[in-house]
Amino acid sequence: MPDRHKAVALPRVTILATGGTIAGVQTGQAAYVAGKLSAKALLSALPDLSGIAAVQAEQLVNIGSQSMTWTVWAALARRITQIAQAGHADAIVVTHGTDTMEETAYFLQLALSVDIPVVITGAMKPANAYAADGPINLYDAVQVAADPRSAKKGVLVVMNGVVHSARYVQKAACEGIDAFESRNAGPMGYVNTTGIHYFYKGPVQKFGSASELHLDLSATDQDARPPVRVPVWYAMAANDIETLEALLLTKPAALVVAGVGNGNMSDETLQRLASAAAQGLVVARATRCAAGRVTRNLEVQDDAYGFVVTHDLNAHKARVLLFLALQKTAEIVKIQKYFDEH
């Protein structure tokens, strides 16, 4: 007869700390320094987790996310993969600065081939600020990660009680604890004292084991710079074409245009980039607007110019996809397919 009183094993959650405001210390009335507290210090500030998960913490780096590098991205992807493949944890929580959180989240969404929950969280206030949001965000993130329903949903971002998909989340404000939004698709769900409530299953695009853009983790010595140069060109009124020319002299592998409206740009810029595309530059049209979808061959004839469109990816997430796509191919048709499907 089975023992009804036998303890049920709790989900094992590993916290990988990378720094950020959640680990920051306020040094004056408003000033603070990010990335000062350790992973163990963050964990010690949480309410009792003994009924939710068996938690352990590791310090990967301790930096402000404005200083995030390709090396840290690769190390993070490698460590998550090692933990998942060895079966050392059932879920991962990454603590991270908010400034580039959406880029790291989307990078992991494309680069990882694991299907265990991976949840990213941070804070808009330093750890010793009045009413700091870090502890509750981390507590919520552990709850989400420990829930088996969070598996195979792609990388999740948990901030201010809201669960976002890495595909759609963006930092929409530079201050306030409600700074994160998912404008094109809406949040995936929310978390509160009654549990986790999901609105939809997950993004329809490829991610995790289905992604075609996994990072090659065989190289242990990753350069701090990305493998290719992919700058962002910001379209605006009275654009300075000479500045664009200077940028093209750096010989980037690709260029993301944060275009006005539906990814548009001046006629002069359009003709110059069409010429660059004909010489092998990958030109990707995004929008500088906060939401919406760039339409292929609408006002700009992308087929004729040899451009790709990023759909509803903002410019900095499009740049992340291009970093990975250009390790696979430089063919425009294939790169457009990656944007279509990821």
BAVEX-184644 format. One line per 2 residues: number of its first residue (from 1); for each residue x, y negated, z of C-alpha. Coordinates in Angstrom, 3 decimals. Layout:
N
NUM> X,Y,Z; ... .
This chain:
342
1> 0.000,0.000,0.000; 1.475,-3.400,-0.962 .
3> 2.498,-5.730,1.853; 0.050,-8.632,1.760 .
5> 2.289,-10.679,4.031; 5.371,-10.385,1.842 .
7> 6.781,-13.858,1.095; 6.422,-15.040,-2.463 .
9> 9.713,-16.249,-3.924; 9.726,-19.969,-4.575 .
11> 10.792,-21.341,-7.967; 14.492,-22.224,-8.006 .
13> 15.110,-25.809,-9.111; 18.566,-27.233,-9.751 .
15> 18.970,-31.005,-9.635; 21.717,-32.368,-11.893 .
17> 22.545,-35.918,-10.834; 24.042,-38.428,-13.277 .
19> 23.721,-41.682,-11.294; 21.531,-44.635,-12.182 .
21> 19.423,-46.969,-10.075; 17.937,-44.005,-8.214 .
23> 21.444,-43.553,-6.766; 22.056,-47.290,-6.546 .
25> 22.730,-49.383,-3.472; 21.415,-52.908,-3.021 .
27> 24.256,-55.250,-2.054; 22.286,-58.456,-1.544 .
29> 18.785,-59.822,-1.717; 18.470,-58.721,-5.351 .
31> 21.865,-57.505,-6.583; 22.692,-53.801,-6.584 .
33> 25.238,-51.342,-7.940; 24.012,-48.224,-9.750 .
35> 25.439,-44.753,-9.247; 26.730,-44.946,-5.674 .
37> 24.853,-42.200,-3.803; 25.487,-38.485,-4.244 .
39> 23.029,-35.836,-5.343; 22.920,-34.470,-1.799 .
41> 22.113,-37.935,-0.442; 19.184,-38.220,-2.848 .
43> 17.927,-34.810,-1.789; 18.179,-35.668,1.905 .
45> 15.782,-38.600,1.439; 12.939,-36.379,0.199 .
47> 10.009,-35.003,2.175; 10.041,-31.289,2.950 .
49> 10.243,-29.250,-0.263; 10.231,-25.837,1.407 .
51> 6.712,-25.065,0.225; 7.367,-26.162,-3.361 .
53> 10.781,-24.952,-4.518; 14.190,-23.709,-3.477 .
55> 16.305,-26.687,-4.458; 20.024,-27.134,-4.920 .
57> 21.854,-30.194,-6.255; 24.948,-30.792,-8.369 .
59> 26.712,-34.036,-9.216; 27.531,-34.154,-12.926 .
61> 28.583,-37.833,-13.107; 27.618,-40.980,-11.190 .
63> 27.189,-43.827,-13.661; 24.692,-46.439,-14.736 .
65> 22.888,-45.131,-17.802; 24.012,-48.144,-19.832 .
67> 27.383,-46.354,-19.736; 26.016,-43.021,-20.982 .
69> 28.351,-41.345,-23.492; 28.336,-38.476,-25.936 .
71> 30.696,-36.631,-23.570; 28.158,-36.789,-20.738 .
73> 25.334,-35.754,-23.065; 27.330,-32.728,-24.216 .
75> 28.324,-31.835,-20.644; 24.712,-32.119,-19.506 .
77> 23.434,-29.933,-22.350; 26.160,-27.399,-21.668 .
79> 25.480,-27.233,-17.930; 21.717,-26.846,-18.411 .
81> 22.356,-24.067,-20.925; 24.786,-22.302,-18.571 .
83> 22.317,-22.395,-15.688; 19.419,-21.177,-17.844 .
85> 21.348,-18.388,-19.551; 22.817,-17.143,-16.273 .
87> 19.372,-17.140,-14.675; 20.602,-19.304,-11.795 .
89> 17.509,-21.527,-11.804; 13.939,-21.461,-13.031 .
91> 13.886,-25.188,-13.810; 16.136,-28.234,-14.039 .
93> 15.634,-31.788,-12.802; 18.009,-34.486,-14.064 .
95> 18.320,-37.761,-12.170; 19.242,-40.557,-14.564 .
97> 19.334,-44.310,-14.971; 16.250,-45.737,-16.649 .
99> 17.950,-47.882,-19.301; 18.806,-45.012,-21.662 .
101> 16.649,-42.313,-20.097; 14.473,-41.938,-23.198 .
103> 17.543,-41.383,-25.397; 18.979,-38.702,-23.123 .
105> 15.572,-37.041,-22.860; 15.146,-36.919,-26.626 .
107> 18.730,-35.750,-27.144; 18.107,-32.817,-24.790 .
109> 14.770,-32.108,-26.464; 16.583,-31.595,-29.783 .
111> 19.909,-30.199,-28.601; 18.822,-27.568,-26.074 .
113> 17.670,-24.081,-26.994; 16.337,-23.221,-23.532 .
115> 12.645,-22.953,-22.691; 12.728,-23.405,-18.898 .
117> 11.309,-26.722,-17.658; 13.718,-29.649,-17.926 .
119> 12.474,-32.788,-16.190; 14.184,-36.191,-16.059 .
121> 13.468,-38.851,-13.476; 14.965,-42.034,-12.068 .
123> 13.989,-45.215,-10.306; 13.388,-48.882,-10.972 .
125> 14.534,-49.861,-7.468; 17.817,-48.936,-5.750 .
127> 17.744,-46.363,-2.988; 17.950,-48.822,-0.080 .
129> 15.480,-51.363,-1.503; 12.166,-52.028,0.204 .
131> 9.572,-49.499,-1.033; 12.144,-47.693,-3.202 .
133> 10.477,-45.532,-5.847; 13.311,-43.026,-6.227 .
135> 12.287,-40.534,-3.513; 8.696,-40.139,-4.690 .
137> 9.798,-39.923,-8.338; 12.287,-37.172,-7.491 .
139> 9.738,-35.364,-5.332; 7.202,-35.526,-8.179 .
141> 9.817,-34.325,-10.675; 10.584,-31.269,-8.539 .
143> 6.861,-30.512,-8.317; 6.502,-30.728,-12.094 .
145> 9.629,-28.652,-12.733; 8.497,-25.943,-10.301 .
147> 5.118,-25.570,-11.986; 5.204,-22.670,-14.522 .
149> 2.856,-24.644,-16.791; 5.717,-27.094,-17.418 .
151> 7.693,-24.502,-19.396; 7.814,-24.740,-23.187 .
153> 6.522,-28.307,-23.244; 9.824,-29.832,-24.246 .
155> 11.822,-32.143,-22.019; 9.589,-34.096,-19.648 .
157> 10.082,-37.499,-18.045; 8.372,-38.129,-14.709 .
159> 8.097,-41.724,-13.510; 5.577,-43.434,-11.245 .
161> 3.327,-40.381,-11.041; 3.066,-40.002,-14.830 .
163> 4.389,-37.089,-16.914; 5.698,-38.105,-20.359 .
165> 7.015,-36.157,-23.337; 10.604,-36.966,-24.320 .
167> 9.329,-37.353,-27.886; 7.086,-40.317,-27.082 .
169> 8.253,-41.927,-23.858; 9.866,-45.359,-23.881 .
171> 10.947,-47.882,-21.310; 8.485,-50.634,-22.124 .
173> 9.418,-53.163,-19.439; 12.681,-54.244,-17.845 .
175> 11.179,-54.455,-14.360; 8.366,-52.949,-12.322 .
177> 7.839,-49.341,-11.262; 5.340,-48.795,-14.116 .
179> 7.955,-49.559,-16.784; 7.527,-46.322,-18.765 .
181> 4.854,-45.678,-21.384; 4.033,-43.250,-24.181 .
183> 2.236,-45.610,-26.507; 1.806,-43.488,-29.618 .
185> 0.543,-40.301,-27.966; -0.299,-41.211,-24.398 .
187> 1.165,-39.482,-21.338; 1.165,-35.698,-21.100 .
189> -0.321,-35.797,-17.637; 0.081,-37.074,-14.111 .
191> 1.198,-35.760,-10.744; -0.166,-36.635,-7.325 .
193> -0.949,-35.045,-3.962; -3.480,-32.704,-5.593 .
195> -0.956,-31.297,-8.065; -0.002,-31.651,-11.721 .
197> -2.711,-32.404,-14.254; -1.850,-32.002,-17.958 .
199> -3.861,-33.647,-20.720; -2.361,-31.726,-23.631 .
201> -0.056,-28.769,-24.226; 2.953,-30.568,-25.662 .
203> 4.342,-32.296,-28.746; 3.566,-30.707,-32.101 .
205> 7.113,-31.305,-33.334; 9.890,-28.734,-33.017 .
207> 11.847,-28.632,-29.769; 13.676,-26.190,-27.516 .
209> 14.293,-22.809,-29.125; 12.363,-23.942,-32.242 .
211> 14.565,-26.995,-32.816; 16.849,-26.897,-35.844 .
213> 19.197,-29.480,-34.330; 20.819,-27.590,-31.462 .
215> 24.139,-28.949,-30.285; 27.205,-26.780,-30.842 .
217> 28.273,-26.115,-27.261; 31.308,-24.014,-28.145 .
219> 33.655,-27.028,-28.045; 34.506,-27.841,-24.440 .
221> 36.439,-31.044,-25.195; 33.893,-33.544,-26.492 .
223> 35.037,-37.033,-27.468; 33.358,-39.909,-25.656 .
225> 32.135,-41.229,-28.990; 29.419,-39.527,-31.022 .
227> 30.721,-37.374,-33.897; 29.551,-39.965,-36.447 .
229> 28.917,-43.708,-36.400; 25.222,-44.645,-36.572 .
231> 24.565,-48.336,-35.825; 21.173,-50.040,-35.669 .
233> 20.463,-53.096,-37.833; 17.741,-55.367,-36.491 .
235> 15.584,-57.021,-39.162; 14.268,-60.510,-38.397 .
237> 13.548,-63.846,-39.999; 16.586,-65.646,-41.440 .
239> 18.734,-62.492,-41.379; 22.456,-63.065,-41.848 .
241> 23.527,-60.824,-44.757; 27.202,-61.478,-43.966 .
243> 26.770,-59.752,-40.602; 25.279,-56.737,-42.379 .
245> 28.239,-56.716,-44.764; 30.624,-56.714,-41.802 .
247> 28.732,-53.799,-40.305; 28.940,-51.822,-43.544 .
249> 32.705,-52.354,-43.616; 32.948,-50.110,-40.546 .
251> 31.872,-47.255,-42.872; 29.015,-45.797,-40.819 .
253> 27.630,-42.389,-41.751; 24.089,-43.713,-41.336 .
255> 22.277,-46.924,-40.522; 18.952,-47.257,-38.722 .
257> 16.976,-50.345,-39.707; 14.717,-51.590,-36.916 .
259> 12.486,-53.214,-39.484; 9.749,-55.778,-39.116 .
261> 6.215,-54.439,-39.241; 6.132,-51.136,-41.106 .
263> 9.921,-50.856,-41.170; 10.325,-53.696,-43.655 .
265> 13.257,-56.029,-44.353; 14.137,-58.988,-46.557 .
267> 14.551,-58.478,-50.311; 18.262,-59.290,-49.992 .
269> 18.732,-56.709,-47.241; 16.666,-54.171,-49.157 .
271> 18.788,-54.468,-52.282; 22.059,-54.347,-50.341 .
273> 21.016,-51.211,-48.457; 19.694,-49.570,-51.607 .
275> 23.167,-50.054,-53.073; 24.760,-48.596,-49.945 .
277> 22.381,-45.619,-50.037; 23.366,-44.949,-53.642 .
279> 26.964,-44.712,-52.423; 26.116,-42.137,-49.763 .
281> 24.981,-44.114,-46.700; 21.971,-42.574,-44.951 .
283> 19.503,-45.441,-44.433; 16.656,-44.707,-42.011 .
285> 13.722,-47.092,-41.682; 12.208,-47.529,-38.212 .
287> 10.145,-50.363,-36.764; 11.041,-52.941,-34.175 .
289> 7.393,-52.877,-33.044; 6.588,-51.167,-29.768 .
291> 4.216,-48.652,-31.359; 2.981,-47.373,-34.694 .
293> 4.228,-45.145,-37.480; 6.465,-46.151,-40.377 .
295> 4.836,-44.971,-43.602; 6.910,-43.561,-46.428 .
297> 6.547,-45.193,-49.865; 4.006,-47.775,-48.711 .
299> 5.501,-51.239,-49.244; 9.076,-49.994,-49.499 .
301> 9.539,-47.366,-52.213; 11.694,-44.981,-50.241 .
303> 11.963,-42.353,-52.966; 13.361,-44.914,-55.383 .
305> 15.776,-46.425,-52.849; 16.939,-43.138,-51.361 .
307> 15.818,-44.017,-47.818; 14.418,-41.864,-45.030 .
309> 11.690,-42.937,-42.617; 11.643,-42.199,-38.899 .
311> 7.831,-42.023,-38.570; 6.959,-42.913,-34.953 .
313> 10.470,-42.589,-33.535; 11.887,-45.906,-32.397 .
315> 15.282,-46.974,-33.681; 17.359,-45.663,-30.785 .
317> 15.673,-42.250,-30.782; 16.082,-42.082,-34.565 .
319> 19.785,-42.706,-33.991; 19.902,-39.715,-31.630 .
321> 18.309,-37.451,-34.236; 20.787,-38.652,-36.863 .
323> 23.751,-37.853,-34.613; 22.626,-34.231,-34.590 .
325> 21.257,-34.031,-38.138; 24.494,-35.315,-39.680 .
327> 26.363,-32.423,-38.081; 24.198,-30.148,-40.238 .
329> 23.861,-32.024,-43.535; 24.143,-35.360,-45.331 .
331> 21.383,-34.550,-47.822; 18.575,-37.100,-47.695 .
333> 15.805,-34.567,-48.390; 16.927,-32.330,-45.537 .
335> 17.360,-35.248,-43.137; 13.869,-36.480,-43.977 .
337> 12.604,-32.972,-43.228; 14.235,-33.136,-39.797 .
339> 12.392,-36.401,-39.114; 9.151,-34.865,-40.402 .
341> 9.399,-31.813,-38.151; 11.161,-33.043,-34.986 .
